[in-house]
Amino acid sequence: MDTLNLLAIACALAMDAFSVAVISGITLSPLTRRQLFRMSFHFGLFQALMPALGWVAGHAVYEYIQSFDHWVAFGLLGFVGGRMFLGAIRSDKEHKISVDPTRGWDLVILSIATSIDALAVGLSLTAFSSGIFIPAVVIGLFAAVFTLTGMLLGRRIGAMWGRRVEAVGGLILIAIGLRILIEHLWKQ
């Protein structure tokens, strides 16, 4: 695989992570360095591990995963987006703790949801005779940088529009999940 194709793949795979990071940056107030690190590290790590796992698994598993990967991504993004939306529309008395997408299961779920496509890319990379180490590292680094950039951009947007955008952010996560689902169903 040539360098230009690898960079294009890494950029394309990082777009879902970027979108989720923008929403996370909008909803987190204040946005701390620890949150920036956690999300960019985890998104980068999962984006690097998924193609490596796909590459190791080979084509036999691809046929099985391909039939439902879009449903998994939709369900995970819908779950986290729904939690964000419901948390935002509750009154302040009911909304004691805001959802922090950079912690716990929310972070793991978002990391998996944004890297499912990277698993399929790893499976397709088995067709090339080259190894997976360099592509996985490049894909992971792109995802980490795009995530960090997205969170910082989201922080600026959140500061301009205030806390009410958390509901919109949750709906956007659900929409990203729907887009993934529709794209995969449309191809069939």
C-alpha positions in Angstrom: 0.0 0.0 0.0 1.4 3.4 -0.9 1.7 6.3 1.5 -1.0 8.4 -0.1 -3.6 5.6 0.1 -2.7 4.9 3.7 -3.1 8.6 4.7 -6.4 8.8 2.9 -7.7 5.7 4.7 -6.4 7.0 8.1 -8.1 10.4 7.4 -11.4 8.7 6.4 -11.4 6.5 9.5 -10.7 9.4 11.8 -13.8 11.3 10.7 -16.3 9.5 12.9 -13.9 10.0 15.9 -13.6 13.7 15.0 -17.4 14.1 14.9 -17.9 12.4 18.2 -15.0 14.5 19.7 -16.6 17.8 18.6 -19.9 16.8 20.3 -17.9 15.7 23.4 -16.1 19.0 23.5 -19.4 20.9 23.2 -21.0 19.1 26.1 -18.0 19.1 28.6 -17.7 22.2 30.6 -15.0 22.7 31.7 -12.9 20.6 29.3 -9.8 19.4 31.1 -6.5 18.2 29.8 -7.2 14.9 31.4 -10.4 14.6 29.3 -8.6 15.6 26.2 -5.9 13.0 26.8 -8.4 10.2 27.7 -10.6 10.5 24.7 -7.8 11.1 22.1 -5.7 8.3 23.6 -8.6 5.8 23.6 -9.9 6.7 20.2 -6.4 6.5 18.8 -5.7 3.2 20.6 -8.9 1.6 19.4 -8.5 2.9 15.9 -5.0 1.3 15.9 -6.0 -2.0 17.5 -9.1 -2.6 15.3 -7.3 -2.8 11.9 -4.6 -5.0 13.6 -7.4 -7.3 14.9 -9.1 -7.4 11.5 -5.8 -8.1 9.8 -5.1 -11.1 12.1 -8.7 -12.4 11.8 -8.5 -12.6 8.1 -11.3 -13.0 5.6 -13.1 -15.8 7.3 -14.3 -13.6 10.1 -14.9 -10.6 7.8 -17.9 -12.3 6.2 -19.5 -12.8 9.7 -18.7 -9.3 11.1 -19.7 -7.5 7.9 -23.3 -8.6 8.2 -23.9 -6.8 11.5 -21.1 -4.3 12.2 -23.3 -1.4 11.1 -26.0 -2.4 13.6 -23.4 -2.5 16.4 -22.1 1.0 15.6 -25.7 2.3 15.4 -26.7 0.7 18.7 -23.6 2.0 20.6 -23.8 5.5 19.2 -27.6 5.5 19.8 -27.2 4.4 23.4 -24.6 7.1 24.3 -26.4 9.8 22.2 -29.7 8.9 23.9 -28.2 9.2 27.3 -26.7 12.6 26.5 -30.0 13.8 25.1 -32.1 12.6 28.0 -29.5 14.1 30.4 -29.8 17.4 28.7 -33.6 17.7 28.7 -33.9 16.9 32.4 -34.3 19.8 34.8 -31.2 20.9 36.7 -32.5 19.2 39.9 -32.9 15.8 38.0 -29.6 16.4 36.1 -27.2 16.1 39.0 -24.3 14.4 37.1 -23.7 15.2 33.5 -22.6 12.4 31.2 -18.9 12.5 30.7 -18.1 10.7 27.5 -14.4 10.5 28.4 -14.9 8.2 31.4 -16.0 4.6 32.0 -18.2 2.6 29.8 -19.3 5.6 27.7 -15.6 6.0 26.6 -15.3 2.3 25.8 -18.6 2.3 23.9 -17.7 5.4 21.9 -14.2 4.0 21.2 -15.6 0.8 19.8 -18.4 2.5 17.9 -16.0 4.9 16.1 -13.5 2.1 15.3 -15.8 -0.6 13.9 -15.0 0.5 10.3 -11.3 0.2 11.1 -11.8 -3.5 11.8 -13.2 -4.0 8.3 -10.3 -2.0 6.9 -7.9 -4.3 8.7 -9.6 -7.3 7.2 -9.3 -5.8 3.7 -5.6 -5.0 4.3 -4.9 -8.8 4.4 -5.0 -8.6 0.6 -1.8 -6.6 0.7 1.4 -8.5 1.3 2.8 -5.9 3.7 2.5 -6.0 7.4 -0.1 -4.2 9.6 2.1 -2.4 12.1 2.8 0.8 10.1 -0.8 1.2 8.9 -2.2 0.6 12.4 0.1 3.2 13.9 -0.7 5.8 11.2 -4.5 5.1 11.6 -4.2 5.4 15.4 -2.2 8.6 15.3 -4.6 10.2 12.8 -7.6 9.3 15.1 -5.9 10.7 18.2 -5.0 14.0 16.5 -8.4 14.4 14.9 -10.0 13.6 18.3 -8.0 16.2 20.1 -8.7 18.8 17.4 -12.4 18.0 17.5 -12.6 18.3 21.2 -10.9 21.7 21.2 -13.2 22.9 18.4 -16.2 21.6 20.3 -15.1 23.5 23.4 -15.1 26.7 21.4 -18.6 26.0 20.0 -19.9 25.0 23.5 -18.6 28.2 25.0 -20.4 30.2 22.3 -23.8 28.4 22.5 -23.9 27.2 26.1 -25.1 24.0 27.8 -28.3 23.6 25.7 -26.3 22.1 22.9 -25.8 18.9 24.8 -29.2 17.8 23.6 -28.3 18.6 20.0 -25.0 16.7 20.6 -26.8 13.6 21.7 -29.1 13.8 18.6 -26.0 14.2 16.4 -24.5 11.0 17.8 -27.7 9.2 17.1 -27.6 10.7 13.6 -24.0 9.5 13.0 -25.1 6.0 14.1 -28.0 6.2 11.6 -25.7 7.4 8.9 -23.4 4.4 9.4 -26.5 2.1 9.4 -28.0 3.6 6.3 -24.7 3.5 4.4 -24.2 -0.2 5.1 -27.8 -1.1 4.3 -27.7 0.9 1.1 -24.7 -1.0 -0.1 -26.5 -4.3 0.2 
